[in-house]
Amino acid sequence: MKMVREIHSLLNRIWEDIFTLNEELKAELPGKGFKVEDVEEVFGAYIFLDGEWEEMKYPHPAFEIKPQIEVGATPESYYFVVAVPKEKVSENFVELFTETFRRSFIYGAEDFLNDVYNWRRDEGVSPGEILEKISDSDERVFQFEANFESAEELKEGIYKLIDLGKRFGIFSL
């Protein structure tokens, strides 16, 4: 029964954290040109476990920050994902994203199980090599994901992402 209690506590914590973060961002972000949607149950997501992507057949809490950002939490981490059109991805953006968000993934919107960058296995890969994979891909939109240990770190990361995104013109504001 101890494991059930731990799972219950974890799920309650991540749901409560995401609802709290959602309310905070609803109060803070509209003045910056973003619209924060309500928290929803998201199905059909994937989690990176033991070196591979595995489907989550259970829901997790997430919400959208329009345009282009999803924010949520899984049993593995708190996260955001931002959709970036291929033509707006530059080597400088890739470099600053992967430096700023050490626990990050980059993958296509269509073929999301084949990532072009994965922080768990691609240490030492240069931004130029990542950009080359992006350029060679048929994908039109790439997902840039960052993982965090806490909702507080996630919130800080969202503000860093907004600054970075505005600097490189990735948002459709």
N, C-alpha and C positions, 0 to 999 in steps of 0.2 A: 504493500500500500504506500510505502514511502515514495516510490517513483511516481505514483499517481498524484500525490500531494505536490511533488516538485513540478510536474508537468502543469498541473492546475495553477500553481503560483506563477510559473513562467508565463503562461498564456494570459492570466489576469494582468500581470505587470505590463506585458507588451501592448495589450489592448488599451489599458489605462494610459500608458505613456503616449500612445499615438493619438488618442482622443484629446489629451491635454495639449500636446504639440499642435494638433489641428486647431484648437481654439486659440492658442497663442498666435499662430501664424495668420489666422483669419483676422485678427485685430491689427497685425503688423504689416502684412504684405500688400494689401490693396493700394496703399499709397506709393508703392514701388512699381505698380503696373501689373501685378499678378492677382489672379483670382484663386482663392483656396476653396476647393470643393469639400463636401462632407466625407467622413470616413466610411469606407465600404468594406464588405467581405470580398476578398479577392481569391478566386479559384484558378487552378491551372498554372500556378507559378512553379518555378524550379529553385532548388537550393543546391549549393555546391558542397557536397559531402564526400570525404575520402577520395578526393581527386576527380570527381565527376559530377555532372549536373543530374539531379534526381527530381522527379516530379513530386510536388506537394499535392496530395489528394485531399487536403484539408484547407480551409480558408485561413487567410491571415489579414490583419488590418492594414489598409492603405488608403491614401487619398491623393488627388491630383492637385498640383499647383499649376494652373494654366497661365501661359502655355508651356507644354513640353515636359513637366516634371512629375514623377510619381514618387511618393514618400510612403514608407511603411516599415513593418517589422516582421521578421520570421523568427523561428526558434534559434536560428544561427546568428542573426545580427539585425540592427536597425539599418535602413538603407534609403538612398534616393537613386533614381534613374532619370537621366535627362536624355531626350531624343534630340539628336543633332543631325541635320541634313548633311549628306556627304560633302557637298560643295562648301560647307562652312567649317569643315574640320581642317585645321592647319597643324603643322608640326609644332609650332609654339603652343597652341592650345593643348595638344596631346601631352607635351612635356610638362606644362604647368598643371594640368589635370592630374597626371600620374604622380607628380611631385607633391602636390597639395593633398591628394587623397591616396595615400599609400596602399590602402586596402581597396583596390578598384578593379573593375572588369570593363572591357569594351567589346561589344558584340553587335551584330547586325539585327535590325528589327525583324527581318523575315527568318533568317537562320540563326536564331539566338543561342542555340546549343553549341555552335562553333565559334568560340570567342577569338578575337584577334589580339586581345591582351587579357591576362589573368594574373593578378598579383601573387597568387600562390605558386605559380610555376614559371613566370616570365621575368624574374629578377634579372636585371642586367640587359634587357631588351631595350634598344634605343627608341626614342620617339620617331626617328626616321624609319626604323624597321616597322613600327606599328603603323605609321602613315602609309608605308608601301603596301602592307596587307589591306588597309582600308581602300587605297587607290585601285588595287587589283580586284577588289570585290565587286560583284554585281549589285550589292545592297545600295539602296538610295538613302537610308537613314541608319545611323548608328546609335546604339544605346550606351551611354557612359554611366556606369553604376559605381557607387562608393558605399562601403560598409562601415558601420560604427559600433562601438561597444555600448553606447547609451543614447537615450533620446536627447540629452543635452549636447553631446558631441554631434549628433545628427543635425540639430538646429544650427549649431555653429557652422557645420558643413554646408547647409543650405544657403546661408548668407555668403559664404566663400564662393559657392557655385554661382550665385546670382551675380556677384562682383565679377567673377571670371567670365561668365556668359555675356554680360553686358560689354565687358572689355573686348571680347572677340566677336560680338554681334551674332551670337547663336540663337537668341530668343526672337520670336516673332511678336514683338510688343507693339 
